[in-house]
Amino acid sequence: QMKKQCDQKLLIRMKTECVPCSLNLETQCPAGYTKITNGTGISDCRYYLEFKTHTLSLPGCRHHCMKEFEQPECCQGHWGPDCMGK
């Protein structure tokens, strides 16, 4: 029995919004994503504070999140929604 279905595992990565590092402890990843950074996250971004006449750019933190996703795919020599053979 040849395998018809050869699903591909994909890793989807994303970063949360940049916020002041002290506030980032509470930041959660979107539903279905796993947080892969700890504590206040990674301080590799800037966030903006707007005042009446100008905008301040300040260093901030964000978290990295990932999600494992299986993409249905047919094995070589098979096709269609049911992965039928030749």
N, C-alpha and C positions, 0 to 999 in steps of 0.2 A: 504493500500500500504506500504509494508516493504521497508525500505531504503536499497539500494544495495551498495551504495558507502559511505565509512567511511574514508575520507582522513585524514591523520595524519599531524598535523602542526609541523614542525621541526624548531628549531632555530639553525642557523649555526653561530658560533662565530669565529673570527680570529683576529690576531694582525698585525699591520703594521710593517714594517722594523724598526729596532732601528736606530735612527739618533740623532745628537746633539739636545738637548731640544729646543734651540733657533730656529732651523730649522723646528721643528715638528708642529708649528702652522699652516703651510701651507699644511701639509700632508693630503691627501684625502684617503678615503676608496675605495677599488675597486668598479667598477660599480655594482649597485644593493645592496650594503651594506650600512648600516646606522652607522655613527660614534656615539659611546655611551660614549666617553670620551671628555672632553672639553679642550680648551686652548692648552697647550703643551703636554697634554696626561699624561701618567703614567711613572714615572722614575724608571722602574723595569728591565732595561736591560743594556747591554754594547755594544758599537760599537768599531770597531778597526781602527786605523790609522797605515798604514804601512810606515816605513821609510826604507832607504837603508839597514840597518843591523838588525833592530828589529821592532816589532809591539807593539804599545801602545793600551791598553784596557781602554776605557773611559766610564764613566756613561752616559747613553743616555735616550731618551724617545720614547715611541711608543703609538699609539692609539689602542683602542679596537673597533672592528666593528662587527655588526651582521646583519643577513639577515633572513627573515622569508620565509620558503619554505614549500609548500604543497606537501606531497607525496601521490599520489593516492593509495588508498587501499580499498579492498572490505570489507563489513561488514561480520560478522560471518555467515557461511552458504552459502556464495556467493563466486564465483571464476572466473578466466579468465579475458580477457581484457574488457569484458562488464559486469563483476560482475553478471553473471547469477546465478539463484537460483538452488535448487536441482531438 
